[in-house]
């Protein structure tokens, strides 16, 4: 009871957030009676909505917990990753979005494997790429479950296993029920929470560390001066390669590309590009420096995925009501990516993998997709109980698979 009294703001915000999820799930359920509605929302969303959904989908706990914490170890060169992410977002909307929206609309394609199979006239390619997407999606989900689990574990003081279970139930329920409609509409609210949350994290962490310019004190400390050299913790060439692998996926990741499928017309691209780029820029450049400033607030951190959860739970850094809001904002970040990844995984499993061997259409296809979402979510949550790496490692590996497999086929 004492925890509920202390964190009443979090309780109220979570109640409102959950109510919103239920509302959008019900709205999406009513609209998602066909595969086109369930997977791409009937292609009738405007550019502003899709722009917000684009950056909200990308900026998950991978950004808020994974990337934000990595600066603690990798130092200033880690900011190169943020620069490449912003550049890749712009390139995606300028180079990939216009062509993909036009061709997928003309071909009535609703998934990336479906589009590639038609483009290259190869039915077998459809099932193969569907398996690649499903596997890469599974990896990404494992990382996001880990991030949300770490957050709830520290903030709620519950076992990591229970924290992963809470995340699983919430995201699996509203994604499987509402489809693309509920995912995109919820992304709008989640995107706003995420932008505000990232700015608050940067502001309060830098204030607690002694101000923005306090970072210069790290230059003179023997244990931190190396963080400002080009080869801080990794050879810069290796770090740049990691950053390239993690940012190139913005050009070909099916969960990002599916946003273009939902645009109602080409004019939406002109509005969406600036919203997506500005949103990504604000979030990434607010979060990536956090690990560096955490060097002045936390000592002896071996698992950088715990940097942000520990800061949020520190009353000397964040007032209780701000910490409560941030937990909801970071939860929104996790959900905004997980729902999109689950929807993509469910759609390719039903339409492209199962659909390559038996015809599935209409309500049957939607039903197969919902079961696919449940299966992928359960599998990812179970593996996340003993994850094969940290958040950034897993997500970069997932993104690298997309880049290797789809950059030549989607862009060229």
C-alpha positions in Angstrom: 0.0 0.0 0.0 2.9 2.4 0.8 4.2 1.9 -2.8 0.8 2.8 -4.3 0.6 5.9 -2.2 4.1 7.0 -3.1 3.7 6.3 -6.8 0.1 7.3 -7.3 1.0 9.3 -10.4 2.3 6.1 -12.0 -0.9 4.3 -11.0 -3.1 7.0 -12.5 -1.1 7.2 -15.7 -0.9 3.4 -16.2 -4.7 3.2 -15.7 -5.3 5.9 -18.3 -2.7 4.3 -20.6 -4.3 0.8 -20.3 -7.8 2.3 -20.9 -6.4 3.9 -24.1 -5.0 0.5 -25.2 -8.3 -1.2 -24.6 -10.2 1.5 -26.5 -7.9 1.3 -29.5 -8.0 -2.5 -29.5 -11.8 -2.4 -29.6 -11.8 0.2 -32.4 -9.2 -1.8 -34.3 -11.2 -5.0 -33.9 -14.3 -3.5 -35.5 -12.3 -2.2 -38.4 -10.0 -5.3 -39.0 -12.4 -7.7 -40.7 -10.1 -8.2 -43.8 -6.4 -8.8 -44.2 -5.9 -5.4 -45.8 -7.5 -3.7 -42.9 -5.7 -5.8 -40.2 -2.2 -5.5 -41.8 -2.1 -2.0 -43.2 -5.2 -0.2 -42.0 -6.9 -0.1 -45.4 -4.2 2.4 -46.6 -6.0 5.4 -45.3 -3.7 7.1 -42.8 -2.3 10.6 -43.2 1.3 11.6 -43.2 1.4 13.2 -39.8 0.1 10.1 -38.1 2.4 7.8 -40.0 5.4 10.1 -39.3 4.8 9.8 -35.5 4.2 6.1 -35.8 7.5 5.7 -37.7 9.7 7.3 -35.0 7.6 5.7 -32.2 8.1 2.3 -33.7 11.8 2.7 -34.0 12.6 4.3 -30.6 12.0 1.4 -28.3 13.7 0.4 -25.0 16.6 -0.2 -27.4 17.0 3.6 -27.4 15.8 4.5 -23.9 17.6 1.7 -22.0 20.1 0.1 -24.5 21.6 3.0 -26.4 21.3 5.5 -23.5 23.3 3.2 -21.3 26.0 2.2 -23.8 27.5 5.7 -23.6 28.6 4.7 -20.1 31.1 2.3 -21.6 31.6 3.5 -25.2 31.8 7.2 -24.5 31.5 10.1 -26.9 32.1 8.1 -30.1 28.8 6.3 -29.4 27.0 9.5 -30.6 28.0 8.6 -34.2 25.2 6.0 -34.0 22.6 8.7 -33.3 23.8 10.8 -36.3 23.5 7.8 -38.6 20.0 6.9 -37.3 18.8 10.4 -38.1 20.4 10.3 -41.6 18.9 6.8 -42.3 15.4 8.1 -41.3 15.6 10.9 -43.8 16.9 8.5 -46.5 14.2 6.0 -45.8 11.4 8.6 -46.4 13.2 10.2 -49.4 14.3 7.1 -51.3 12.4 4.1 -50.1 9.0 5.5 -49.0 7.8 7.0 -52.3 8.6 3.9 -54.4 7.3 1.4 -51.9 4.0 3.2 -51.3 3.4 3.4 -55.0 4.3 -0.2 -55.9 2.7 -1.9 -52.9 -0.5 0.0 -53.5 -0.6 -0.9 -57.2 0.3 -4.6 -56.4 -2.1 -4.7 -53.4 0.8 -6.0 -51.3 0.5 -5.9 -47.5 3.9 -7.5 -46.4 7.5 -7.1 -47.5 7.8 -10.8 -48.5 4.6 -10.5 -50.5 6.0 -7.5 -52.3 9.3 -9.2 -53.1 7.7 -12.3 -54.4 5.6 -10.3 -56.8 8.5 -8.1 -57.8 10.9 -11.0 -58.6 8.2 -13.4 -59.7 9.3 -16.0 -57.2 6.7 -17.7 -55.0 9.5 -19.5 -53.1 11.1 -16.2 -52.2 7.9 -15.3 -50.3 8.2 -18.1 -47.8 12.0 -17.7 -47.4 11.9 -14.0 -46.7 8.9 -14.6 -44.4 11.1 -16.9 -42.3 13.9 -14.3 -42.2 11.4 -11.6 -41.1 9.9 -13.9 -38.4 13.4 -14.9 -37.0 14.7 -11.3 -37.0 11.4 -10.1 -35.3 11.8 -12.8 -32.7 15.4 -11.6 -31.9 14.2 -8.0 -31.6 11.3 -8.9 -29.3 13.7 -10.7 -27.0 15.7 -7.5 -26.6 12.6 -5.3 -25.9 11.3 -7.8 -23.4 14.6 -7.6 -21.6 14.5 -3.8 -21.6 10.9 -3.7 -20.2 11.7 -6.4 -17.7 14.8 -4.5 -16.4 12.7 -1.4 -16.0 9.8 -3.0 -14.1 12.2 -5.1 -12.1 14.0 -2.0 -10.7 11.0 0.3 -10.5 8.4 -2.1 -9.1 10.8 -4.2 -7.1 9.4 -7.4 -8.6 11.3 -10.4 -10.0 12.6 -10.1 -13.5 10.4 -13.1 -14.6 7.2 -11.4 -13.4 8.3 -8.1 -15.1 8.6 -9.9 -18.4 5.2 -11.6 -17.8 3.5 -8.2 -17.2 4.9 -6.9 -20.5 3.8 -10.0 -22.4 0.2 -9.9 -21.3 -0.3 -6.2 -22.1 1.3 -6.1 -25.6 0.0 -9.4 -26.8 -3.5 -8.6 -25.9 -4.1 -5.3 -27.8 -1.8 -6.1 -30.8 -3.5 -9.4 -31.6 -7.0 -8.0 -31.2 -6.7 -4.6 -32.9 -4.1 -5.0 -35.7 -2.6 -2.1 -37.6 -5.5 0.3 -36.7 -4.9 0.0 -32.9 -1.1 -0.1 -33.3 -0.8 3.2 -35.3 -3.4 5.1 -33.3 -1.7 4.0 -30.0 1.6 5.0 -31.5 0.5 8.6 -31.8 0.0 8.9 -28.0 3.1 6.8 -27.3 5.2 8.9 -29.6 4.2 12.1 -27.8 5.0 10.5 -24.4 8.3 9.3 -25.8 9.5 12.7 -27.0 8.5 14.4 -23.7 10.1 11.5 -21.7 13.4 11.6 -23.6 13.7 15.4 -23.1 13.0 15.0 -19.4 15.6 12.3 -19.0 18.2 14.5 -20.6 17.2 17.5 -18.6 17.1 15.9 -15.2 20.2 13.7 -15.6 22.4 16.6 -16.8 21.0 18.8 -14.0 21.9 16.1 -11.4 25.3 15.7 -12.9 26.0 19.5 -12.5 24.8 20.9 -15.8 25.4 20.2 -19.5 29.0 21.5 -19.4 29.8 19.3 -16.4 30.7 16.7 -18.9 34.1 18.4 -19.3 35.1 17.2 -15.8 35.3 13.7 -17.2 38.3 14.9 -19.4 40.5 15.2 -16.3 39.6 11.9 -14.6 42.0 9.1 -15.2 39.2 6.5 -15.3 37.1 8.4 -17.9 39.4 10.5 -20.1 39.6 7.7 -22.6 35.8 8.0 -23.3 36.5 11.1 -25.4 39.1 9.5 -27.7 38.1 8.1 -31.1 38.9 4.6 -30.0 37.4 4.9 -26.5 36.4 1.3 -25.8 36.2 -0.1 -29.3 38.3 0.7 -32.4 36.3 3.4 -34.2 36.1 1.3 -37.4 34.3 -1.4 -35.4 32.0 1.0 -33.7 31.1 2.7 -37.0 30.4 -0.7 -38.5 28.0 -1.5 -35.6 26.3 1.9 -36.1 25.9 1.3 -39.8 24.4 -2.1 -39.2 22.0 -0.7 -36.6 20.9 2.3 -38.7 20.6 0.7 -42.2 17.7 -1.3 -41.0 15.6 1.9 -41.0 15.7 1.5 -44.8 14.4 -2.0 -44.9 13.0 -3.2 -41.6 9.5 -4.5 -42.3 8.1 -2.8 -39.2 9.3 0.6 -40.5 8.3 -0.1 -44.1 4.8 -1.2 -43.2 4.2 2.5 -42.2 4.5 3.4 -45.9 1.9 0.8 -46.8 -0.6 2.6 -44.6 -0.4 6.0 -46.3 -3.5 7.0 -48.1 -1.7 9.1 -50.8 1.8 10.3 -51.9 1.3 13.8 -50.4 1.5 12.2 -46.9 5.2 11.6 -47.5 5.9 15.3 -47.5 4.4 15.9 -44.1 5.5 12.6 -42.6 9.2 13.0 -43.4 9.7 16.0 -41.2 7.7 14.7 -38.3 9.6 11.4 -38.4 13.1 13.0 -38.7 12.5 15.7 -36.0 11.0 13.1 -33.6 13.9 10.7 -34.1 16.4 13.5 -33.7 14.9 14.8 -30.4 14.7 11.3 -28.9 18.1 10.0 -30.0 20.1 13.1 -29.2 18.4 13.4 -25.8 19.2 9.8 -24.9 22.6 8.9 -26.4 24.5 11.3 -24.1 22.9 10.0 -20.9 25.4 7.2 -20.4 28.2 9.7 -20.3 26.6 11.9 -17.7 25.7 8.8 -15.7 29.5 8.4 -15.1 29.1 11.3 -12.6 26.1 9.7 -10.9 26.7 5.9 -10.9 29.8 3.9 -10.2 30.7 0.3 -11.0 28.1 -0.5 -13.6 28.8 -3.7 -15.4 25.4 -4.1 -17.2 24.7 -0.9 -19.0 21.1 -2.0 -19.5 20.6 -1.1 -15.9 21.9 2.5 -16.1 18.6 4.2 -17.0 16.4 2.1 -14.7 18.7 2.9 -11.8 18.7 6.6 -12.6 14.9 6.7 -12.9 14.7 5.0 -9.5 17.1 7.4 -7.9 15.2 10.2 -6.0 18.4 12.4 -6.1 18.0 12.5 -9.9 14.3 12.4 -10.6 11.4 13.6 -8.3 8.9 10.8 -7.7 6.2 12.2 -10.0 8.7 12.7 -12.8 10.0 9.1 -12.4 6.5 7.9 -12.4 5.8 9.6 -15.7 9.1 8.3 -17.2 8.3 4.7 -16.4 5.0 5.1 -18.3 6.9 6.8 -21.2 9.5 4.1 -21.4 6.8 1.5 -21.2 5.2 3.3 -24.1 8.5 3.1 -26.0 8.6 -0.7 -25.4 5.0 -1.2 -26.5 5.3 1.0 -29.6 8.0 -1.3 -31.0 6.7 -4.6 -29.7 3.3 -4.2 -31.1 4.6 -3.3 -34.6 7.2 -6.2 -34.6 4.5 -8.6 -33.4 2.1 -7.4 -36.1 4.8 -7.9 -38.8 5.8 -11.3 -37.5 2.1 -12.5 -37.3 1.3 -11.2 -40.8 4.3 -12.9 -42.5 3.8 -16.2 -40.7 0.1 -16.3 -41.8 0.2 -14.7 -45.2 3.7 -15.6 -46.5 4.8 -18.7 -44.7 1.6 -20.6 -44.1 0.1 -18.9 -47.2 2.8 -20.4 -49.4 1.4 -23.9 -48.6 -2.3 -23.3 -48.2 -4.6 -20.5 -49.2 -5.5 -18.2 -46.3 -7.7 -15.1 -46.9 -10.2 -12.9 -45.2 -11.2 -13.7 -41.6 -9.2 -17.0 -41.7 -6.0 -15.0 -42.5 -6.6 -12.6 -39.7 -7.2 -15.5 -37.3 -3.9 -17.2 -38.4 -2.1 -13.8 -37.8 -3.5 -13.5 -34.3 -2.3 -16.9 -33.4 1.1 -16.1 -35.0 1.3 -13.0 -32.8 0.5 -15.0 -29.7 3.1 -17.7 -30.6 5.9 -15.3 -31.4 5.3 -13.2 -28.3 5.3 -16.3 -26.0 8.5 -17.6 -27.5 10.3 -14.3 -27.3 9.2 -13.8 -23.7 10.5 -17.3 -22.7 13.9 -16.7 -24.3 14.1 -13.2 -22.7 14.1 -14.9 -19.3 17.7 -15.9 -20.1 18.6 -13.6 -23.0 21.6 -14.4 -25.3 23.1 -10.8 -24.9 22.3 -7.3 -24.0 19.7 -5.1 -25.6 21.9 -3.4 -28.2 23.8 -6.5 -29.1 20.6 -8.4 -29.9 18.9 -5.6 -31.8 21.9 -4.8 -33.9 22.2 -8.5 -34.9 18.5 -8.4 -35.8 19.0 -5.2 -37.8 22.0 -6.6 -39.5 20.0 -9.6 -40.8 17.5 -7.2 -42.3 20.2 -5.1 -43.9 22.0 -8.0 -45.4 18.9 -9.7 -46.7 16.8 -6.7 -47.8 18.9 -3.7 -48.8 19.8 -5.2 -52.2 16.3 -6.4 -52.9 14.2 -3.6 -51.6 16.3 -0.5 -52.5 18.0 -1.5 -55.7 
